[in-house]
Amino acid sequence: MRTMKAQNRLMAAIKYFVCAIMLLVIAVPLYISVMGGFKSMGQLRASPMGIPAPFLANQYLDLLSGKQGAFWRELGNSLIIGFGTVALVLVVCTLAAYALARIHFKLNGLIYGYFQLGLLFPLAVAILPLYLQLRTFGLLDKYMGVILPQVAFQIAMMVMLLRGFIKGIPTELEEAAAIDGCNRFGFLFTIIVPLSTPILATVGILALVASWNNFFTPLLVFNDQKRFTLPLGVMDFMGQHASDWNMILAFLTLAMVPAVILYIACQKYIVAGLTGGAIKG
């Protein structure tokens, strides 16, 4: 008995230690970025890890007022692309997942396997044909030139998440709806979608965060700086202010803030969608 208690304590200590290490790995760079934006270059060189003394907010104020960089324009571009991606992902993946989970036909398993193969297909492999297709359809320097590839490369994972959740919804509900004269689309929109709110929220948040952090696709599509998203804006800003690391850190902090706030505010939906299941009958 004592041996079991000692083992449990040891396992708990190891878990807390690993969590503490992970917290430091995440928190230390975030702390350096936030505090560095409040320092002068002299303060940053003298004490990169120290607390600013005094706090200098001029870097953040210059960025927010538009005197430095184009933060608000790039934020707007990121929001347009992000929410456009989320809308398409939710519509396309919900319809596909519903068909694969609730409609039985001969090619169901084959089509689902095809979706799974998408997980093994990285964007870098498709870079040349993707660029040629976007150029052919006139989507370069267009928002849809980024949105459509983002949706395409997220479909595989999102369909798997949604299909597993929808399959857990009792078939008795569908039978009862059919008796009441509800067709498949009516059942989807009146019963499946409301019951799937946790997983739909999870899918939407994951799609938005992936779009927000995406650097490669906007770099491929956009040449016009007016279309730059925040990741491209960070790259461009670093090129213009290579020696002003306090300004660069302030810009990085502002670029992270929206995604961090969104993730913290919606983390309960992500956990509920990934760990919870549909109702059981």
SEKOL-397027 format. One line per 3 residues: number of its first residue (from 0); their letters; for each residue x, y, z of C-alpha. Coordinates in nm, 3 decimals. Layout:
SEKOL-397027
NUM	A	X Y Z | ...
//
This chain:
SEKOL-397027
0	MRT	0.000 0.000 0.000 | 0.279 0.239 0.089 | 0.456 0.145 -0.233
3	MKA	0.145 0.237 -0.436 | 0.113 0.572 -0.259 | 0.482 0.646 -0.318
6	QNR	0.441 0.561 -0.688 | 0.136 0.784 -0.717 | 0.320 1.072 -0.551
9	LMA	0.618 1.021 -0.781 | 0.393 1.021 -1.091 | 0.215 1.335 -0.969
12	AIK	0.549 1.506 -0.906 | 0.669 1.414 -1.256 | 0.347 1.549 -1.411
15	YFV	0.376 1.878 -1.222 | 0.743 1.905 -1.321 | 0.665 1.850 -1.690
18	CAI	0.379 2.102 -1.672 | 0.609 2.356 -1.506 | 0.870 2.311 -1.780
21	MLL	0.606 2.353 -2.051 | 0.473 2.664 -1.877 | 0.822 2.816 -1.869
24	VIA	0.880 2.735 -2.236 | 0.560 2.923 -2.323 | 0.564 3.200 -2.063
27	VPL	0.928 3.315 -2.082 | 0.926 3.417 -2.453 | 0.585 3.579 -2.403
30	YIS	0.717 3.774 -2.102 | 1.027 3.888 -2.294 | 0.813 4.003 -2.587
33	VMG	0.561 4.196 -2.377 | 0.816 4.358 -2.144 | 1.061 4.426 -2.429
36	GFK	0.800 4.642 -2.599 | 0.798 4.871 -2.294 | 1.176 4.921 -2.291
39	SMG	1.418 5.150 -2.467 | 1.697 4.987 -2.666 | 1.940 5.071 -2.384
42	QLR	1.720 4.897 -2.129 | 1.673 4.597 -2.358 | 2.048 4.551 -2.408
45	ASP	2.126 4.598 -2.040 | 1.852 4.369 -1.904 | 1.657 4.160 -2.157
48	MGI	1.476 3.969 -1.880 | 1.429 4.255 -1.636 | 1.122 4.465 -1.567
51	PAP	1.125 4.799 -1.754 | 1.231 5.090 -1.538 | 1.057 5.311 -1.629
54	FLA	0.783 5.163 -1.850 | 0.789 5.328 -2.192 | 0.463 5.290 -2.383
57	NQY	0.564 5.494 -2.688 | 0.638 5.184 -2.901 | 0.288 5.047 -2.849
60	LDL	0.128 5.390 -2.893 | 0.315 5.451 -3.220 | 0.197 5.117 -3.356
63	LSG	-0.164 5.163 -3.244 | -0.177 5.519 -3.378 | -0.037 5.415 -3.717
66	KQG	0.287 5.616 -3.690 | 0.482 5.292 -3.722 | 0.385 4.990 -3.930
69	AFW	0.036 4.910 -4.054 | -0.099 4.709 -3.763 | -0.469 4.791 -3.805
72	REL	-0.474 4.722 -4.178 | -0.294 4.391 -4.132 | -0.525 4.304 -3.843
75	GNS	-0.825 4.371 -4.068 | -0.680 4.151 -4.343 | -0.620 3.869 -4.095
78	LII	-0.978 3.899 -3.965 | -1.129 3.891 -4.315 | -0.928 3.585 -4.414
81	GFG	-0.975 3.415 -4.078 | -1.352 3.449 -4.057 | -1.391 3.369 -4.427
84	TVA	-1.196 3.048 -4.369 | -1.404 2.960 -4.063 | -1.734 3.013 -4.247
87	LVL	-1.635 2.788 -4.539 | -1.481 2.523 -4.315 | -1.795 2.498 -4.103
90	VVC	-2.030 2.475 -4.402 | -1.825 2.233 -4.614 | -1.706 2.010 -4.331
93	TLA	-2.047 1.989 -4.161 | -2.214 1.875 -4.483 | -1.935 1.626 -4.561
96	AYA	-1.921 1.488 -4.208 | -2.300 1.450 -4.193 | -2.306 1.258 -4.521
99	LAR	-2.022 1.028 -4.411 | -2.169 0.970 -4.064 | -2.542 0.928 -4.135
102	IHF	-2.585 0.832 -4.503 | -2.487 0.473 -4.584 | -2.371 0.405 -4.939
105	KLN	-2.115 0.176 -5.102 | -1.833 0.428 -5.136 | -1.873 0.572 -4.786
108	GLI	-1.562 0.403 -4.641 | -1.355 0.475 -4.952 | -1.442 0.846 -4.949
111	YGY	-1.370 0.870 -4.576 | -1.032 0.704 -4.635 | -0.967 0.963 -4.905
114	FQL	-1.030 1.239 -4.653 | -0.789 1.070 -4.410 | -0.517 1.069 -4.675
117	GLL	-0.537 1.448 -4.665 | -0.365 1.437 -4.325 | -0.054 1.297 -4.495
120	FPL	-0.039 1.569 -4.762 | 0.157 1.877 -4.646 | 0.116 2.217 -4.806
123	AVA	0.484 2.235 -4.905 | 0.438 1.939 -5.142 | 0.161 2.121 -5.330
126	ILP	0.329 2.460 -5.350 | 0.401 2.464 -5.726 | 0.067 2.324 -5.853
129	LYL	-0.116 2.540 -5.600 | 0.056 2.855 -5.725 | -0.016 2.763 -6.088
132	QLR	-0.384 2.701 -6.012 | -0.420 3.027 -5.823 | -0.258 3.215 -6.109
135	TFG	-0.480 3.040 -6.365 | -0.797 3.136 -6.179 | -0.678 3.491 -6.113
138	LLD	-0.668 3.449 -5.735 | -0.323 3.594 -5.669 | -0.339 3.904 -5.448
141	KYM	-0.699 3.814 -5.362 | -0.838 3.713 -5.024 | -0.999 3.402 -5.173
144	GVI	-0.655 3.295 -5.296 | -0.564 3.240 -4.931 | -0.903 3.132 -4.797
147	LPQ	-0.964 2.847 -5.042 | -0.627 2.670 -4.989 | -0.661 2.709 -4.613
150	VAF	-1.003 2.546 -4.624 | -0.877 2.267 -4.849 | -0.589 2.177 -4.619
153	QIA	-0.807 2.185 -4.307 | -1.092 1.973 -4.440 | -0.934 1.634 -4.357
156	MMV	-0.889 1.699 -3.984 | -1.214 1.887 -3.937 | -1.424 1.623 -4.114
159	MLL	-1.275 1.355 -3.890 | -1.362 1.553 -3.577 | -1.716 1.631 -3.690
162	RGF	-1.790 1.281 -3.822 | -1.694 1.116 -3.494 | -1.918 1.353 -3.300
165	IKG	-2.217 1.322 -3.534 | -2.197 0.941 -3.534 | -2.249 0.953 -3.157
168	IPT	-2.588 1.119 -3.191 | -2.857 0.849 -3.142 | -3.026 0.720 -3.457
171	ELE	-3.356 0.719 -3.267 | -3.365 1.097 -3.302 | -3.344 1.069 -3.679
174	EAA	-3.615 0.804 -3.688 | -3.844 1.019 -3.473 | -3.776 1.321 -3.696
177	AID	-3.855 1.115 -4.006 | -4.187 1.008 -3.857 | -4.268 1.375 -3.804
180	GCN	-4.198 1.441 -4.173 | -3.848 1.588 -4.137 | -3.617 1.524 -4.433
183	RFG	-3.238 1.483 -4.412 | -3.160 1.854 -4.445 | -3.425 1.941 -4.190
186	FLF	-3.279 1.688 -3.948 | -2.930 1.828 -4.010 | -3.019 2.191 -3.942
189	TII	-3.279 2.147 -3.668 | -3.122 1.865 -3.464 | -2.765 1.779 -3.568
192	VPL	-2.630 2.134 -3.581 | -2.772 2.246 -3.242 | -2.652 1.926 -3.072
195	STP	-2.308 1.966 -3.234 | -2.247 2.318 -3.102 | -1.942 2.215 -2.889
198	ILA	-1.759 2.044 -3.175 | -1.860 2.315 -3.424 | -1.717 2.577 -3.188
201	TVG	-1.400 2.370 -3.157 | -1.364 2.336 -3.533 | -1.426 2.707 -3.585
204	ILA	-1.171 2.812 -3.324 | -0.905 2.571 -3.451 | -0.963 2.690 -3.808
207	LVA	-0.938 3.054 -3.703 | -0.618 3.004 -3.502 | -0.460 2.807 -3.790
210	SWN	-0.553 3.085 -4.033 | -0.429 3.354 -3.796 | -0.086 3.191 -3.765
213	NFF	-0.056 3.091 -4.131 | 0.249 3.249 -4.290 | 0.324 3.033 -4.593
216	TPL	0.001 3.067 -4.793 | -0.028 3.449 -4.767 | 0.341 3.473 -4.858
219	LVF	0.270 3.268 -5.172 | -0.040 3.463 -5.273 | 0.021 3.826 -5.178
222	NDQ	0.263 4.065 -5.343 | 0.063 4.378 -5.258 | 0.158 4.499 -4.910
225	KRF	-0.194 4.633 -4.860 | -0.311 4.271 -4.848 | -0.054 4.154 -4.592
228	TLP	-0.179 3.963 -4.289 | -0.020 4.000 -3.945 | 0.241 3.721 -3.993
231	LGV	0.355 3.886 -4.317 | 0.338 4.225 -4.146 | 0.574 4.100 -3.876
234	MDF	0.821 3.986 -4.142 | 0.797 4.317 -4.327 | 0.823 4.518 -4.005
237	MGQ	1.134 4.327 -3.894 | 1.294 4.405 -4.228 | 1.227 4.776 -4.186
240	HAS	1.332 4.796 -3.818 | 1.612 4.540 -3.801 | 1.794 4.724 -3.522
243	DWN	1.489 4.841 -3.322 | 1.416 4.524 -3.128 | 1.199 4.702 -2.875
246	MIL	0.967 4.813 -3.156 | 0.973 4.464 -3.311 | 0.882 4.303 -2.978
249	AFL	0.595 4.549 -2.934 | 0.463 4.460 -3.280 | 0.494 4.087 -3.206
252	TLA	0.302 4.133 -2.883 | 0.018 4.321 -3.051 | 0.003 4.055 -3.325
255	MVP	-0.033 3.780 -3.063 | -0.293 3.951 -2.845 | -0.611 3.880 -3.053
258	AVI	-0.533 3.509 -3.096 | -0.439 3.467 -2.728 | -0.758 3.640 -2.610
261	LYI	-0.972 3.431 -2.845 | -0.806 3.107 -2.738 | -0.838 3.183 -2.365
264	ACQ	-1.202 3.293 -2.400 | -1.299 2.983 -2.598 | -1.080 2.716 -2.440
267	KYI	-1.376 2.556 -2.261 | -1.544 2.497 -2.599 | -1.226 2.341 -2.739
270	VAG	-1.197 2.106 -2.442 | -1.568 2.019 -2.455 | -1.554 1.950 -2.827
273	LTG	-1.241 1.735 -2.817 | -1.309 1.541 -2.496 | -1.688 1.539 -2.484
276	GAI	-1.917 1.334 -2.700 | -2.262 1.356 -2.840 | -2.557 1.266 -2.626
279	KG	-2.614 0.897 -2.580 | -2.953 0.735 -2.613
//
